């Protein structure tokens, strides 16, 4: 697999071929990616929505009026579910929405997401992530030189120094992630993925044991 290679200042440096880039059969890992994305989103839910049943709302349990003789329907207490201010039937209660994804499925999903982004031409390589100053302008100029049209970036590296972290934190829709911490949702949600050479090597080594089908 060949990728565009950029220098540390964002200028184009040619093409870099990665012979150890993972390969998957067509269609493999799509279901794993879908399930992993659903699990990630479910795990972010607080699950604190809560309603009160008729036993929990305040109010008297006395019968509103007598059973017969008034020409109205039969009624119980004012906490009944059909009355204004009454309880809620089958309403939400606090619960946990978390889902468990095993490591093999997570790695397969991550591999599928990385391959799809690479096939779309949305993955680029940079020699090293470094800026001389912690100013946002310095880092923004690098991204603008690499791609001025993309709205969201995923920046992957083996590690980031303090200057780069400070320079990137004020730019909207730019996410920094170490190679070992990249998730499938990070890759899917980015218009452009820019990875350092060391970061890509570490990311591939993370995926290799699971996945790779030799062509």
Buried (B, 14 or more C-beta within 10 A) or exposed (E): BEBBBBBBBBEEBEEBEBEEBBBBEEEBBBEBBEBBBEBBEEEEEEEEEEEBBBEEBEBEEEEEEEEEEEEEEEBBBBBBEEBEEBBBEEEEEEEEEEEEBEEEBBBBBBBBBBBBBBEEEBBBBBBEBBBEEBBBEBBBBBBEBBBEEBEEBBBBBBEBEEBBEBBBEEBEEBBBBBBEEBBBBBBBBBBBBBBBBBBBBBBBEBBEEBBBEEE
